[in-house]
Amino acid sequence: MVTDPTGTVIPTAQASLLGSDNKPTRTEHANERGEIVFADLPLGDCRFAVTTIGFATSQVVVTLRNGDEVKIETSLQVGLVGEFVKVQKSTSKPNRAATVASPTSKRKWWQIFR
């Protein structure tokens, strides 16, 4: 069962079975009770990445033996909030009166590069 830090079920969670290269090989989605079911898993260690939007990814490792039925319970922690910057084109001209003068601003270009 996948829950948040308060114990509330997260029905939008998904789990990916990770291969030896750490890439997902299969992905299943949670049901309304927050349960994620995988059928026909290989025996041995199985690594899962459990995630959903707004939460940090949790990695879970389970060792499966012949005839095992394993129930994974994990709590996802709230993820970091991203910051977006919106850039807009301005049609106004720069305020030349607000320009700060530098020591070279009153000199000609050929005087600066001598």
N, C-alpha and C positions, 0 to 999 in steps of 0.2 A: 504494500500500500504506500502511496506517495502522499505526503502531507507537507504543509508549511510549518514554520516554527511554532505556531499556536495549536497545531494538531488538526487543522482543517484539511480535509481531503482536497487534492488537486486533480480534478478530472481531465485537465488539459495536458497533463504530463505525458512524456513519451520516453521510452528507453531504447537505447541502441546497443546491440551485442557488438562488442569491439573485437576485431581480429588482432592478430599478433603485431600488425603494423599500426595499431591504435586507430584504425579507420572502421566506421560502422559497417557491419556485414548484414545485419537485419535490424529493423526498427518496428516496434509495436507501440500502440497508443493505449492510454489508460481508459478504463470504463468509468461510469458515473460514480463508482465507489473508490476510484483512485487505484484500482488493481490493474497490473500489466501482466499479461500472460504470454509466455513463450512456449511453444511446443517443439518437441524433437531437438533438444539442445544436446551438444556433444558432451561426453563425460570429461571430467577434469575441471580445471579452473575456467570459469566464464567471467569475463569482465563486462560490465554494463555502464553506460553513461546515461544518467537520468536527468532530464531537463524540461523546462517549459519557459515561455516568455516571462521576463521579469524576475527570474530566479537564477541563482548560480547553479552550474552543473555539478551533480554529485556522481562520483564513481563508486561502484559497488562490485566486489569480487566474491563469487560464490563457487565452492567446489562441489561438483556433482558426481555422485557415485551411482552405480546401477540401481534403479528403482527409487531414487530420491525424488521427492517433491519438495521444492524449496519455496518458501514465501519470503520475498524481500520487502523489508520495510525501511523506507528512507525519508528523511525530512529535508526538503530543499530550503536553503537559506535565501533570503531576499537578495537579489542581484544589485549591482551598482547602476545608478541612473546615468545614462549617457547625456552628453551636453552637445547641443546643436547650435551652430552659428548660422544665421541667415544673412547673406550678403545681397544687398540691393544696389542697383545702379543709381547713382545720383545725377540729376540733371542740373544741379546748381554748380556755380563756379566756386573755386576755393576763395576764401577770404584773404586777400593779399595783405590787408592791414594787420592780420594776426600772425604774419610770418615773422619768425625770429631772425634777426640779422646775424650772420657769422662773420668772423674776421676777414673772410675772403669775399664777402658779398659786394664790396665797393670797388674791388679790383678787377681789372680786365683779365681775361683768360690767359693771355700770354705773360702776364705778370705772375700768375700763380705757378705756372709750369716752367719757370726758368731755373 
